[in-house]
Amino acid sequence: MRSTRTSLRAATAADVLQLLELWREAGAPPTRTDDLGSIEKLLAFDPGAMIVAEAGSRIVGSVIAGWDGWRGSIY
C-alpha cells in the first residue's frame, strides 16, 4: 500500500465545499455556522484562523482557531 504524505496549510475559499463534506462524513452534528457563507466570512476576516490537513488533493482534517479577546479556542 502506498502512503500519501499529509501536509498542513491555511484554508482558502476554494476549500469550503470540501470542508463541509469532510465534516458531514465525520458525523459531527452541524452547527449554525457550518455553511458556505459562514466559512467564507471567517476566511475573509481571519485567513489564518483555519488550517487544513491535506493528503494528496483531499482535505482529511481541519482546525479552527477562535479568540474572544480573552480566551482562545480550538475546534
C-alpha positions, 0 to 999 in steps of 0.5 A, spaced: 500 500 500 502 506 498 502 512 503 500 519 501 504 524 505 499 529 509 501 536 509 498 542 513 496 549 510 491 555 511 484 554 508 482 558 502 475 559 499 476 554 494 476 549 500 469 550 503 465 545 499 470 540 501 470 542 508 463 541 509 463 534 506 469 532 510 465 534 516 458 531 514 462 524 513 465 525 520 458 525 523 459 531 527 452 534 528 452 541 524 452 547 527 449 554 525 455 556 522 457 550 518 455 553 511 458 556 505 457 563 507 459 562 514 466 559 512 467 564 507 466 570 512 471 567 517 476 566 511 475 573 509 476 576 516 481 571 519 485 567 513 489 564 518 484 562 523 483 555 519 488 550 517 487 544 513 490 537 513 491 535 506 493 528 503 494 528 496 488 533 493 483 531 499 482 535 505 482 529 511 482 534 517 481 541 519 482 546 525 479 552 527 482 557 531 477 562 535 479 568 540 474 572 544 479 577 546 480 573 552 480 566 551 482 562 545 479 556 542 480 550 538 475 546 534 
